[in-house]
Amino acid sequence: MRHLLRATLVGVGAGALALAGSSAWAGCGAPSLAPATYQAQSGEVRFQPVSLYQNTIVGLWSVSFMAGGNQIDWGYSEWHADGTEIMNSGGHTPASGNFCLGVWRQTGPNTYHLKHFPLAYDPATGALAARIILTEDVTVGPKGDGFTGTFTLDVYDPTGKTLEQHVPGTITGRRVFPN
C-alpha cells in the first residue's frame, strides 16, 4: 500500500511540474523554434517570445557614425533584450579602447534611446585619456533590417568633470543576419 501511495504522489508531482513548466514555453518542440526573453509582466516573470527582425532593436548591427559629413566611427553593436548593449568600434585600436558598454530603453513604437560609455586610452602609455558619454536616439525601419537616428558624443577629461568636446551627428545601422 505504501508503494502504491508513493507511486501515486510521484505521478501527481510530475504531472504538476509538467503543467507548471508549460507557462514558460518558449517555442521549444514546435515545428519552428521561437527565441524567447525572460521578462516581468503584470507582477509575474515568464518567458516571452521574441520576434527576430520585426522592428526590435535586439540583435547585432553594423553601424556607422557621421558628423560634419565625415565618418567618425563604425563597428558592430549588439543590443540585448535585457536593456544592455556592447559595441566593438572599428574606428579605434584595441590599445586606445575599442569595446564599450551601454544601456537602452524603448521610447516609442520602433524607437530607442541608448546611453553608452566609451573609455579612451593613450595607446603609448595605457593611461586613461578621456571619458565619453555617447547618446543615441534611433528608429528601426518597418522591415526591421535597419535603423537611423541621431547621436551626441560628449568627450570629458579623464576625471569626467570637464567637457572637452561635443559632437552631434547621425547614425545608421544595418542588421547582421546569420545567413
Secondary structure, DSSP 8 states (H G I E B T S, - for coil): -HHHHHHHHHHHHHHHHHHHHGGG--STTSSS---EEEEEETTEEEEEE--TTSS---EEEEEEEEETTEEEEEEEEEE-TTSEEEEEETTS-TTT--EEEEEEEEEETTEEEEEEE-EEE-TTT--EEEEEEEEEEEEE-TTSSEEEEEEEEEEE-TTS-SEEEEEEEEEEEEE----
